[in-house]
Amino acid sequence: MTYDRVNESIKSRGKSKLKTADAWCKHLEKNLQFPFAAEIIDEPGPLEVGDIIKVTGIDDVFDLYGIVVNARMGRKKYPFPLCLLELVEKTSRNYQLVDDYNLWFSNR
């Protein structure tokens, strides 16, 4: 069960939402393999829903947006909230890691 896996993953990360988000950031930096392709599933800025971007790394953690990643579309670079992305390759380990984070973020 995804929810059980996420609960186990964050149980030891403290009670503060920001501390938990920082712990998620460290966990994802350690375990994600960059770059990877992701589809935008919500529209917070100049990119549109359905656009495919290349995620090249993690930028920072913000209270409002959670983990923000560095992304490219063509030659342009964008910071983009990870919670608004879904990985293109659904069978990759990256997909499960990002999906678990997004589940936590949407229920924090």
PDB file as gemmi writes it, atoms N, CA and C in Angstrom:
CRYST1    1.000    1.000    1.000  90.00  90.00  90.00 P 1                      
ATOM      1  N   MET A   1       0.825  -1.187   0.000  1.00  0.00           N  
ATOM      2  CA  MET A   1       0.000   0.000   0.000  1.00  0.00           C  
ATOM      3  C   MET A   1       0.871   1.253   0.000  1.00  0.00           C  
ATOM      4  N   THR A   2       0.591   2.135  -0.938  1.00  0.00           N  
ATOM      5  CA  THR A   2       1.374   3.360  -1.057  1.00  0.00           C  
ATOM      6  C   THR A   2       1.281   4.195   0.211  1.00  0.00           C  
ATOM      7  N   TYR A   3       0.080   4.362   0.758  1.00  0.00           N  
ATOM      8  CA  TYR A   3      -0.100   5.212   1.929  1.00  0.00           C  
ATOM      9  C   TYR A   3       0.721   4.688   3.104  1.00  0.00           C  
ATOM     10  N   ASP A   4       0.733   3.352   3.318  1.00  0.00           N  
ATOM     11  CA  ASP A   4       1.519   2.761   4.398  1.00  0.00           C  
ATOM     12  C   ASP A   4       3.011   3.003   4.180  1.00  0.00           C  
ATOM     13  N   ARG A   5       3.480   2.853   2.944  1.00  0.00           N  
ATOM     14  CA  ARG A   5       4.893   3.068   2.630  1.00  0.00           C  
ATOM     15  C   ARG A   5       5.282   4.518   2.919  1.00  0.00           C  
ATOM     16  N   VAL A   6       4.424   5.463   2.557  1.00  0.00           N  
ATOM     17  CA  VAL A   6       4.703   6.873   2.801  1.00  0.00           C  
ATOM     18  C   VAL A   6       4.720   7.156   4.296  1.00  0.00           C  
ATOM     19  N   ASN A   7       3.767   6.624   5.027  1.00  0.00           N  
ATOM     20  CA  ASN A   7       3.746   6.833   6.477  1.00  0.00           C  
ATOM     21  C   ASN A   7       5.012   6.301   7.135  1.00  0.00           C  
ATOM     22  N   GLU A   8       5.457   5.111   6.738  1.00  0.00           N  
ATOM     23  CA  GLU A   8       6.693   4.552   7.278  1.00  0.00           C  
ATOM     24  C   GLU A   8       7.885   5.432   6.925  1.00  0.00           C  
ATOM     25  N   SER A   9       7.872   5.944   5.709  1.00  0.00           N  
ATOM     26  CA  SER A   9       8.984   6.753   5.227  1.00  0.00           C  
ATOM     27  C   SER A   9       9.124   8.058   6.001  1.00  0.00           C  
ATOM     28  N   ILE A  10       8.020   8.659   6.410  1.00  0.00           N  
ATOM     29  CA  ILE A  10       8.092   9.972   7.076  1.00  0.00           C  
ATOM     30  C   ILE A  10       7.957   9.895   8.593  1.00  0.00           C  
ATOM     31  N   LYS A  11       7.650   8.728   9.114  1.00  0.00           N  
ATOM     32  CA  LYS A  11       7.434   8.592  10.552  1.00  0.00           C  
ATOM     33  C   LYS A  11       8.615   9.106  11.369  1.00  0.00           C  
ATOM     34  N   SER A  12       9.818   8.809  10.931  1.00  0.00           N  
ATOM     35  CA  SER A  12      11.000   9.179  11.699  1.00  0.00           C  
ATOM     36  C   SER A  12      11.547  10.556  11.333  1.00  0.00           C  
ATOM     37  N   ARG A  13      10.850  11.306  10.515  1.00  0.00           N  
ATOM     38  CA  ARG A  13      11.378  12.584  10.031  1.00  0.00           C  
ATOM     39  C   ARG A  13      10.934  13.787  10.847  1.00  0.00           C  
ATOM     40  N   GLY A  14      10.285  13.573  11.959  1.00  0.00           N  
ATOM     41  CA  GLY A  14       9.904  14.694  12.807  1.00  0.00           C  
ATOM     42  C   GLY A  14       8.487  15.158  12.528  1.00  0.00           C  
ATOM     43  N   LYS A  15       8.016  16.098  13.341  1.00  0.00           N  
ATOM     44  CA  LYS A  15       6.629  16.539  13.243  1.00  0.00           C  
ATOM     45  C   LYS A  15       6.451  17.811  12.446  1.00  0.00           C  
ATOM     46  N   SER A  16       7.475  18.625  12.331  1.00  0.00           N  
ATOM     47  CA  SER A  16       7.384  19.865  11.588  1.00  0.00           C  
ATOM     48  C   SER A  16       7.261  19.580  10.091  1.00  0.00           C  
ATOM     49  N   LYS A  17       6.316  20.250   9.429  1.00  0.00           N  
ATOM     50  CA  LYS A  17       6.130  20.054   7.992  1.00  0.00           C  
ATOM     51  C   LYS A  17       7.369  20.459   7.204  1.00  0.00           C  
ATOM     52  N   LEU A  18       7.993  21.565   7.608  1.00  0.00           N  
ATOM     53  CA  LEU A  18       9.184  22.017   6.892  1.00  0.00           C  
ATOM     54  C   LEU A  18      10.350  21.057   7.112  1.00  0.00           C  
ATOM     55  N   LYS A  19      10.511  20.542   8.334  1.00  0.00           N  
ATOM     56  CA  LYS A  19      11.564  19.561   8.581  1.00  0.00           C  
ATOM     57  C   LYS A  19      11.300  18.289   7.787  1.00  0.00           C  
ATOM     58  N   THR A  20      10.045  17.889   7.698  1.00  0.00           N  
ATOM     59  CA  THR A  20       9.700  16.704   6.925  1.00  0.00           C  
ATOM     60  C   THR A  20       9.964  16.949   5.450  1.00  0.00           C  
ATOM     61  N   ALA A  21       9.639  18.128   4.953  1.00  0.00           N  
ATOM     62  CA  ALA A  21       9.907  18.462   3.549  1.00  0.00           C  
ATOM     63  C   ALA A  21      11.411  18.465   3.283  1.00  0.00           C  
ATOM     64  N   ASP A  22      12.197  18.978   4.221  1.00  0.00           N  
ATOM     65  CA  ASP A  22      13.661  18.944   4.073  1.00  0.00           C  
ATOM     66  C   ASP A  22      14.161  17.501   4.037  1.00  0.00           C  
ATOM     67  N   ALA A  23      13.583  16.651   4.875  1.00  0.00           N  
ATOM     68  CA  ALA A  23      13.981  15.244   4.884  1.00  0.00           C  
ATOM     69  C   ALA A  23      13.618  14.573   3.558  1.00  0.00           C  
ATOM     70  N   TRP A  24      12.443  14.906   3.029  1.00  0.00           N  
ATOM     71  CA  TRP A  24      12.055  14.384   1.706  1.00  0.00           C  
ATOM     72  C   TRP A  24      13.064  14.839   0.659  1.00  0.00           C  
ATOM     73  N   CYS A  25      13.452  16.097   0.722  1.00  0.00           N  
ATOM     74  CA  CYS A  25      14.403  16.645  -0.246  1.00  0.00           C  
ATOM     75  C   CYS A  25      15.712  15.861  -0.213  1.00  0.00           C  
ATOM     76  N   LYS A  26      16.251  15.629   0.961  1.00  0.00           N  
ATOM     77  CA  LYS A  26      17.500  14.873   1.096  1.00  0.00           C  
ATOM     78  C   LYS A  26      17.327  13.448   0.585  1.00  0.00           C  
ATOM     79  N   HIS A  27      16.203  12.838   0.922  1.00  0.00           N  
ATOM     80  CA  HIS A  27      15.922  11.466   0.474  1.00  0.00           C  
ATOM     81  C   HIS A  27      15.854  11.400  -1.052  1.00  0.00           C  
ATOM     82  N   LEU A  28      15.155  12.350  -1.669  1.00  0.00           N  
ATOM     83  CA  LEU A  28      15.022  12.344  -3.123  1.00  0.00           C  
ATOM     84  C   LEU A  28      16.338  12.683  -3.808  1.00  0.00           C  
ATOM     85  N   GLU A  29      17.106  13.632  -3.250  1.00  0.00           N  
ATOM     86  CA  GLU A  29      18.413  13.953  -3.831  1.00  0.00           C  
ATOM     87  C   GLU A  29      19.315  12.724  -3.845  1.00  0.00           C  
ATOM     88  N   LYS A  30      19.214  11.920  -2.811  1.00  0.00           N  
ATOM     89  CA  LYS A  30      20.046  10.732  -2.692  1.00  0.00           C  
ATOM     90  C   LYS A  30      19.582   9.604  -3.620  1.00  0.00           C  
ATOM     91  N   ASN A  31      18.266   9.490  -3.855  1.00  0.00           N  
ATOM     92  CA  ASN A  31      17.730   8.312  -4.522  1.00  0.00           C  
ATOM     93  C   ASN A  31      17.235   8.513  -5.958  1.00  0.00           C  
ATOM     94  N   LEU A  32      16.887   9.727  -6.333  1.00  0.00           N  
ATOM     95  CA  LEU A  32      16.432   9.951  -7.713  1.00  0.00           C  
ATOM     96  C   LEU A  32      17.617   9.906  -8.670  1.00  0.00           C  
ATOM     97  N   GLN A  33      17.352   9.435  -9.874  1.00  0.00           N  
ATOM     98  CA  GLN A  33      18.370   9.455 -10.917  1.00  0.00           C  
ATOM     99  C   GLN A  33      17.966  10.511 -11.937  1.00  0.00           C  
ATOM    100  N   PHE A  34      18.839  11.511 -12.091  1.00  0.00           N  
ATOM    101  CA  PHE A  34      18.588  12.630 -12.993  1.00  0.00           C  
ATOM    102  C   PHE A  34      19.385  12.426 -14.267  1.00  0.00           C  
ATOM    103  N   PRO A  35      18.946  12.952 -15.376  1.00  0.00           N  
ATOM    104  CA  PRO A  35      17.678  13.635 -15.626  1.00  0.00           C  
ATOM    105  C   PRO A  35      16.565  12.615 -15.878  1.00  0.00           C  
ATOM    106  N   PHE A  36      15.324  13.101 -15.787  1.00  0.00           N  
ATOM    107  CA  PHE A  36      14.173  12.284 -16.151  1.00  0.00           C  
ATOM    108  C   PHE A  36      13.092  13.176 -16.742  1.00  0.00           C  
ATOM    109  N   ALA A  37      12.220  12.552 -17.522  1.00  0.00           N  
ATOM    110  CA  ALA A  37      11.137  13.292 -18.175  1.00  0.00           C  
ATOM    111  C   ALA A  37       9.893  13.259 -17.298  1.00  0.00           C  
ATOM    112  N   ALA A  38       9.203  14.395 -17.237  1.00  0.00           N  
ATOM    113  CA  ALA A  38       7.982  14.491 -16.448  1.00  0.00           C  
ATOM    114  C   ALA A  38       6.953  15.336 -17.199  1.00  0.00           C  
ATOM    115  N   GLU A  39       5.704  14.996 -16.954  1.00  0.00           N  
ATOM    116  CA  GLU A  39       4.598  15.735 -17.560  1.00  0.00           C  
ATOM    117  C   GLU A  39       4.010  16.687 -16.527  1.00  0.00           C  
ATOM    118  N   ILE A  40       3.695  17.887 -16.966  1.00  0.00           N  
ATOM    119  CA  ILE A  40       3.061  18.872 -16.088  1.00  0.00           C  
ATOM    120  C   ILE A  40       1.590  18.507 -15.936  1.00  0.00           C  
ATOM    121  N   ILE A  41       1.144  18.357 -14.677  1.00  0.00           N  
ATOM    122  CA  ILE A  41      -0.247  17.975 -14.420  1.00  0.00           C  
ATOM    123  C   ILE A  41      -1.070  19.116 -13.836  1.00  0.00           C  
ATOM    124  N   ASP A  42      -0.423  20.242 -13.563  1.00  0.00           N  
ATOM    125  CA  ASP A  42      -1.129  21.446 -13.131  1.00  0.00           C  
ATOM    126  C   ASP A  42      -0.304  22.633 -13.616  1.00  0.00           C  
ATOM    127  N   GLU A  43      -0.931  23.768 -13.763  1.00  0.00           N  
ATOM    128  CA  GLU A  43      -0.320  24.902 -14.474  1.00  0.00           C  
ATOM    129  C   GLU A  43      -0.049  26.096 -13.559  1.00  0.00           C  
ATOM    130  N   PRO A  44       1.171  26.217 -12.997  1.00  0.00           N  
ATOM    131  CA  PRO A  44       1.442  27.344 -12.125  1.00  0.00           C  
ATOM    132  C   PRO A  44       2.147  28.521 -12.790  1.00  0.00           C  
ATOM    133  N   GLY A  45       2.471  28.433 -14.055  1.00  0.00           N  
ATOM    134  CA  GLY A  45       3.251  29.519 -14.647  1.00  0.00           C  
ATOM    135  C   GLY A  45       3.284  29.472 -16.155  1.00  0.00           C  
ATOM    136  N   PRO A  46       4.454  29.704 -16.735  1.00  0.00           N  
ATOM    137  CA  PRO A  46       4.554  29.856 -18.189  1.00  0.00           C  
ATOM    138  C   PRO A  46       4.385  28.549 -18.966  1.00  0.00           C  
ATOM    139  N   LEU A  47       4.463  27.412 -18.291  1.00  0.00           N  
ATOM    140  CA  LEU A  47       4.286  26.131 -18.969  1.00  0.00           C  
ATOM    141  C   LEU A  47       2.842  25.680 -18.847  1.00  0.00           C  
ATOM    142  N   GLU A  48       2.440  24.740 -19.700  1.00  0.00           N  
ATOM    143  CA  GLU A  48       1.039  24.313 -19.728  1.00  0.00           C  
ATOM    144  C   GLU A  48       0.883  22.856 -19.334  1.00  0.00           C  
ATOM    145  N   VAL A  49      -0.306  22.513 -18.863  1.00  0.00           N  
ATOM    146  CA  VAL A  49      -0.629  21.132 -18.552  1.00  0.00           C  
ATOM    147  C   VAL A  49      -0.408  20.284 -19.801  1.00  0.00           C  
ATOM    148  N   GLY A  50       0.275  19.156 -19.610  1.00  0.00           N  
ATOM    149  CA  GLY A  50       0.563  18.260 -20.723  1.00  0.00           C  
ATOM    150  C   GLY A  50       1.946  18.442 -21.310  1.00  0.00           C  
ATOM    151  N   ASP A  51       2.601  19.580 -21.019  1.00  0.00           N  
ATOM    152  CA  ASP A  51       3.966  19.783 -21.499  1.00  0.00           C  
ATOM    153  C   ASP A  51       4.880  18.752 -20.841  1.00  0.00           C  
ATOM    154  N   ILE A  52       5.865  18.279 -21.598  1.00  0.00           N  
ATOM    155  CA  ILE A  52       6.869  17.358 -21.073  1.00  0.00           C  
ATOM    156  C   ILE A  52       8.160  18.143 -20.859  1.00  0.00           C  
ATOM    157  N   ILE A  53       8.692  18.042 -19.636  1.00  0.00           N  
ATOM    158  CA  ILE A  53       9.925  18.737 -19.303  1.00  0.00           C  
ATOM    159  C   ILE A  53      10.979  17.719 -18.860  1.00  0.00           C  
ATOM    160  N   LYS A  54      12.230  18.145 -18.907  1.00  0.00           N  
ATOM    161  CA  LYS A  54      13.329  17.306 -18.436  1.00  0.00           C  
ATOM    162  C   LYS A  54      13.758  17.848 -17.075  1.00  0.00           C  
ATOM    163  N   VAL A  55      13.645  17.030 -16.050  1.00  0.00           N  
ATOM    164  CA  VAL A  55      14.030  17.420 -14.696  1.00  0.00           C  
ATOM    165  C   VAL A  55      15.509  17.087 -14.517  1.00  0.00           C  
ATOM    166  N   THR A  56      16.298  18.103 -14.159  1.00  0.00           N  
ATOM    167  CA  THR A  56      17.746  17.936 -14.090  1.00  0.00           C  
ATOM    168  C   THR A  56      18.304  17.915 -12.671  1.00  0.00           C  
ATOM    169  N   GLY A  57      17.496  18.268 -11.685  1.00  0.00           N  
ATOM    170  CA  GLY A  57      17.970  18.261 -10.305  1.00  0.00           C  
ATOM    171  C   GLY A  57      16.993  18.956  -9.380  1.00  0.00           C  
ATOM    172  N   ILE A  58      17.319  18.962  -8.109  1.00  0.00           N  
ATOM    173  CA  ILE A  58      16.484  19.620  -7.103  1.00  0.00           C  
ATOM    174  C   ILE A  58      17.065  20.990  -6.816  1.00  0.00           C  
ATOM    175  N   ASP A  59      16.184  21.993  -6.783  1.00  0.00           N  
ATOM    176  CA  ASP A  59      16.597  23.370  -6.519  1.00  0.00           C  
ATOM    177  C   ASP A  59      16.569  23.659  -5.028  1.00  0.00           C  
ATOM    178  N   ASP A  60      15.373  23.573  -4.404  1.00  0.00           N  
ATOM    179  CA  ASP A  60      15.226  23.951  -3.005  1.00  0.00           C  
ATOM    180  C   ASP A  60      13.867  23.490  -2.501  1.00  0.00           C  
ATOM    181  N   VAL A  61      13.608  23.762  -1.222  1.00  0.00           N  
ATOM    182  CA  VAL A  61      12.324  23.448  -0.598  1.00  0.00           C  
ATOM    183  C   VAL A  61      11.697  24.754  -0.143  1.00  0.00           C  
ATOM    184  N   PHE A  62      10.415  24.932  -0.458  1.00  0.00           N  
ATOM    185  CA  PHE A  62       9.669  26.126  -0.071  1.00  0.00           C  
ATOM    186  C   PHE A  62       8.397  25.693   0.641  1.00  0.00           C  
ATOM    187  N   ASP A  63       7.987  26.489   1.617  1.00  0.00           N  
ATOM    188  CA  ASP A  63       6.801  26.149   2.400  1.00  0.00           C  
ATOM    189  C   ASP A  63       5.569  25.980   1.521  1.00  0.00           C  
ATOM    190  N   LEU A  64       5.351  26.889   0.597  1.00  0.00           N  
ATOM    191  CA  LEU A  64       4.139  26.864  -0.222  1.00  0.00           C  
ATOM    192  C   LEU A  64       4.172  25.804  -1.320  1.00  0.00           C  
ATOM    193  N   TYR A  65       5.309  25.658  -1.986  1.00  0.00           N  
ATOM    194  CA  TYR A  65       5.406  24.767  -3.151  1.00  0.00           C  
ATOM    195  C   TYR A  65       6.075  23.439  -2.865  1.00  0.00           C  
ATOM    196  N   GLY A  66       6.632  23.264  -1.694  1.00  0.00           N  
ATOM    197  CA  GLY A  66       7.357  22.038  -1.401  1.00  0.00           C  
ATOM    198  C   GLY A  66       8.680  22.016  -2.152  1.00  0.00           C  
ATOM    199  N   ILE A  67       9.046  20.839  -2.637  1.00  0.00           N  
ATOM    200  CA  ILE A  67      10.300  20.693  -3.357  1.00  0.00           C  
ATOM    201  C   ILE A  67      10.156  21.275  -4.753  1.00  0.00           C  
ATOM    202  N   VAL A  68      11.091  22.144  -5.099  1.00  0.00           N  
ATOM    203  CA  VAL A  68      11.122  22.748  -6.433  1.00  0.00           C  
ATOM    204  C   VAL A  68      12.326  22.167  -7.155  1.00  0.00           C  
ATOM    205  N   VAL A  69      12.079  21.703  -8.386  1.00  0.00           N  
ATOM    206  CA  VAL A  69      13.138  21.084  -9.178  1.00  0.00           C  
ATOM    207  C   VAL A  69      13.598  22.025 -10.281  1.00  0.00           C  
ATOM    208  N   ASN A  70      14.787  21.767 -10.785  1.00  0.00           N  
ATOM    209  CA  ASN A  70      15.296  22.464 -11.967  1.00  0.00           C  
ATOM    210  C   ASN A  70      14.833  21.667 -13.182  1.00  0.00           C  
ATOM    211  N   ALA A  71      14.260  22.368 -14.141  1.00  0.00           N  
ATOM    212  CA  ALA A  71      13.731  21.687 -15.314  1.00  0.00           C  
ATOM    213  C   ALA A  71      14.105  22.450 -16.576  1.00  0.00           C  
ATOM    214  N   ARG A  72      14.074  21.731 -17.677  1.00  0.00           N  
ATOM    215  CA  ARG A  72      14.340  22.325 -18.992  1.00  0.00           C  
ATOM    216  C   ARG A  72      13.235  21.912 -19.936  1.00  0.00           C  
ATOM    217  N   MET A  73      12.894  22.857 -20.781  1.00  0.00           N  
ATOM    218  CA  MET A  73      12.013  22.566 -21.909  1.00  0.00           C  
ATOM    219  C   MET A  73      12.660  23.273 -23.088  1.00  0.00           C  
ATOM    220  N   GLY A  74      13.191  22.470 -24.002  1.00  0.00           N  
ATOM    221  CA  GLY A  74      13.985  23.053 -25.068  1.00  0.00           C  
ATOM    222  C   GLY A  74      15.243  23.643 -24.470  1.00  0.00           C  
ATOM    223  N   ARG A  75      15.537  24.889 -24.807  1.00  0.00           N  
ATOM    224  CA  ARG A  75      16.742  25.551 -24.275  1.00  0.00           C  
ATOM    225  C   ARG A  75      16.465  26.350 -23.005  1.00  0.00           C  
ATOM    226  N   LYS A  76      15.198  26.498 -22.640  1.00  0.00           N  
ATOM    227  CA  LYS A  76      14.845  27.313 -21.478  1.00  0.00           C  
ATOM    228  C   LYS A  76      14.869  26.485 -20.195  1.00  0.00           C  
ATOM    229  N   LYS A  77      15.296  27.144 -19.116  1.00  0.00           N  
ATOM    230  CA  LYS A  77      15.342  26.526 -17.795  1.00  0.00           C  
ATOM    231  C   LYS A  77      14.229  27.114 -16.933  1.00  0.00           C  
ATOM    232  N   TYR A  78      13.628  26.262 -16.117  1.00  0.00           N  
ATOM    233  CA  TYR A  78      12.546  26.689 -15.234  1.00  0.00           C  
ATOM    234  C   TYR A  78      12.698  26.034 -13.867  1.00  0.00           C  
ATOM    235  N   PRO A  79      12.390  26.761 -12.795  1.00  0.00           N  
ATOM    236  CA  PRO A  79      12.168  26.094 -11.513  1.00  0.00           C  
ATOM    237  C   PRO A  79      10.711  25.623 -11.521  1.00  0.00           C  
ATOM    238  N   PHE A  80      10.446  24.433 -11.010  1.00  0.00           N  
ATOM    239  CA  PHE A  80       9.082  23.912 -11.092  1.00  0.00           C  
ATOM    240  C   PHE A  80       8.775  23.051  -9.869  1.00  0.00           C  
ATOM    241  N   PRO A  81       7.577  23.212  -9.265  1.00  0.00           N  
ATOM    242  CA  PRO A  81       7.206  22.401  -8.096  1.00  0.00           C  
ATOM    243  C   PRO A  81       7.068  20.922  -8.485  1.00  0.00           C  
ATOM    244  N   LEU A  82       7.738  20.076  -7.752  1.00  0.00           N  
ATOM    245  CA  LEU A  82       7.683  18.641  -8.019  1.00  0.00           C  
ATOM    246  C   LEU A  82       6.267  18.092  -7.872  1.00  0.00           C  
ATOM    247  N   CYS A  83       5.492  18.688  -6.976  1.00  0.00           N  
ATOM    248  CA  CYS A  83       4.133  18.195  -6.718  1.00  0.00           C  
ATOM    249  C   CYS A  83       3.199  18.387  -7.912  1.00  0.00           C  
ATOM    250  N   LEU A  84       3.626  19.140  -8.920  1.00  0.00           N  
ATOM    251  CA  LEU A  84       2.794  19.382 -10.098  1.00  0.00           C  
ATOM    252  C   LEU A  84       3.271  18.572 -11.302  1.00  0.00           C  
ATOM    253  N   LEU A  85       4.088  17.560 -11.039  1.00  0.00           N  
ATOM    254  CA  LEU A  85       4.646  16.747 -12.108  1.00  0.00           C  
ATOM    255  C   LEU A  85       4.299  15.280 -11.926  1.00  0.00           C  
ATOM    256  N   GLU A  86       4.204  14.591 -13.049  1.00  0.00           N  
ATOM    257  CA  GLU A  86       4.074  13.137 -13.047  1.00  0.00           C  
ATOM    258  C   GLU A  86       5.108  12.594 -14.021  1.00  0.00           C  
ATOM    259  N   LEU A  87       5.873  11.624 -13.580  1.00  0.00           N  
ATOM    260  CA  LEU A  87       6.920  11.090 -14.434  1.00  0.00           C  
ATOM    261  C   LEU A  87       6.343  10.367 -15.638  1.00  0.00           C  
ATOM    262  N   VAL A  88       7.029  10.490 -16.750  1.00  0.00           N  
ATOM    263  CA  VAL A  88       6.600   9.864 -17.992  1.00  0.00           C  
ATOM    264  C   VAL A  88       6.807   8.353 -17.921  1.00  0.00           C  
ATOM    265  N   GLU A  89       7.958   7.933 -17.419  1.00  0.00           N  
ATOM    266  CA  GLU A  89       8.273   6.505 -17.335  1.00  0.00           C  
ATOM    267  C   GLU A  89       7.709   5.927 -16.040  1.00  0.00           C  
ATOM    268  N   LYS A  90       6.540   5.322 -16.139  1.00  0.00           N  
ATOM    269  CA  LYS A  90       5.816   4.867 -14.954  1.00  0.00           C  
ATOM    270  C   LYS A  90       6.405   3.615 -14.308  1.00  0.00           C  
ATOM    271  N   THR A  91       7.286   2.919 -14.993  1.00  0.00           N  
ATOM    272  CA  THR A  91       7.875   1.703 -14.427  1.00  0.00           C  
ATOM    273  C   THR A  91       9.216   1.960 -13.749  1.00  0.00           C  
ATOM    274  N   SER A  92       9.684   3.199 -13.755  1.00  0.00           N  
ATOM    275  CA  SER A  92      10.985   3.502 -13.151  1.00  0.00           C  
ATOM    276  C   SER A  92      10.877   3.641 -11.633  1.00  0.00           C  
ATOM    277  N   ARG A  93      11.994   3.460 -10.956  1.00  0.00           N  
ATOM    278  CA  ARG A  93      12.047   3.671  -9.509  1.00  0.00           C  
ATOM    279  C   ARG A  93      11.770   5.140  -9.190  1.00  0.00           C  
ATOM    280  N   ASN A  94      12.206   6.038 -10.061  1.00  0.00           N  
ATOM    281  CA  ASN A  94      11.938   7.461  -9.874  1.00  0.00           C  
ATOM    282  C   ASN A  94      10.443   7.726  -9.760  1.00  0.00           C  
ATOM    283  N   TYR A  95       9.645   7.032 -10.571  1.00  0.00           N  
ATOM    284  CA  TYR A  95       8.200   7.251 -10.558  1.00  0.00           C  
ATOM    285  C   TYR A  95       7.642   7.000  -9.158  1.00  0.00           C  
ATOM    286  N   GLN A  96       8.038   5.887  -8.551  1.00  0.00           N  
ATOM    287  CA  GLN A  96       7.524   5.538  -7.224  1.00  0.00           C  
ATOM    288  C   GLN A  96       7.958   6.555  -6.182  1.00  0.00           C  
ATOM    289  N   LEU A  97       9.209   6.998  -6.238  1.00  0.00           N  
ATOM    290  CA  LEU A  97       9.704   7.985  -5.278  1.00  0.00           C  
ATOM    291  C   LEU A  97       8.937   9.304  -5.377  1.00  0.00           C  
ATOM    292  N   VAL A  98       8.749   9.784  -6.592  1.00  0.00           N  
ATOM    293  CA  VAL A  98       8.038  11.052  -6.795  1.00  0.00           C  
ATOM    294  C   VAL A  98       6.558  10.894  -6.446  1.00  0.00           C  
ATOM    295  N   ASP A  99       5.971   9.763  -6.787  1.00  0.00           N  
ATOM    296  CA  ASP A  99       4.572   9.516  -6.465  1.00  0.00           C  
ATOM    297  C   ASP A  99       4.364   9.493  -4.948  1.00  0.00           C  
ATOM    298  N   ASP A 100       5.271   8.852  -4.219  1.00  0.00           N  
ATOM    299  CA  ASP A 100       5.185   8.827  -2.750  1.00  0.00           C  
ATOM    300  C   ASP A 100       5.304  10.233  -2.176  1.00  0.00           C  
ATOM    301  N   TYR A 101       6.255  11.012  -2.680  1.00  0.00           N  
ATOM    302  CA  TYR A 101       6.401  12.393  -2.209  1.00  0.00           C  
ATOM    303  C   TYR A 101       5.127  13.192  -2.496  1.00  0.00           C  
ATOM    304  N   ASN A 102       4.599  13.063  -3.698  1.00  0.00           N  
ATOM    305  CA  ASN A 102       3.406  13.825  -4.070  1.00  0.00           C  
ATOM    306  C   ASN A 102       2.203  13.442  -3.216  1.00  0.00           C  
ATOM    307  N   LEU A 103       2.101  12.170  -2.850  1.00  0.00           N  
ATOM    308  CA  LEU A 103       1.024  11.745  -1.954  1.00  0.00           C  
ATOM    309  C   LEU A 103       1.178  12.423  -0.599  1.00  0.00           C  
ATOM    310  N   TRP A 104       2.397  12.413  -0.067  1.00  0.00           N  
ATOM    311  CA  TRP A 104       2.624  13.081   1.208  1.00  0.00           C  
ATOM    312  C   TRP A 104       2.313  14.580   1.094  1.00  0.00           C  
ATOM    313  N   PHE A 105       2.827  15.224   0.050  1.00  0.00           N  
ATOM    314  CA  PHE A 105       2.667  16.675  -0.093  1.00  0.00           C  
ATOM    315  C   PHE A 105       1.187  17.055  -0.180  1.00  0.00           C  
ATOM    316  N   SER A 106       0.417  16.295  -0.917  1.00  0.00           N  
ATOM    317  CA  SER A 106      -0.996  16.643  -1.088  1.00  0.00           C  
ATOM    318  C   SER A 106      -1.820  16.390   0.170  1.00  0.00           C  
ATOM    319  N   ASN A 107      -1.289  15.642   1.137  1.00  0.00           N  
ATOM    320  CA  ASN A 107      -2.015  15.329   2.369  1.00  0.00           C  
ATOM    321  C   ASN A 107      -1.372  15.934   3.611  1.00  0.00           C  
ATOM    322  N   ARG A 108      -0.399  16.812   3.425  1.00  0.00           N  
ATOM    323  CA  ARG A 108       0.297  17.360   4.604  1.00  0.00           C  
ATOM    324  C   ARG A 108      -0.559  18.324   5.373  1.00  0.00           C  
TER     325      ARG A 108                                                      
END                                                                             
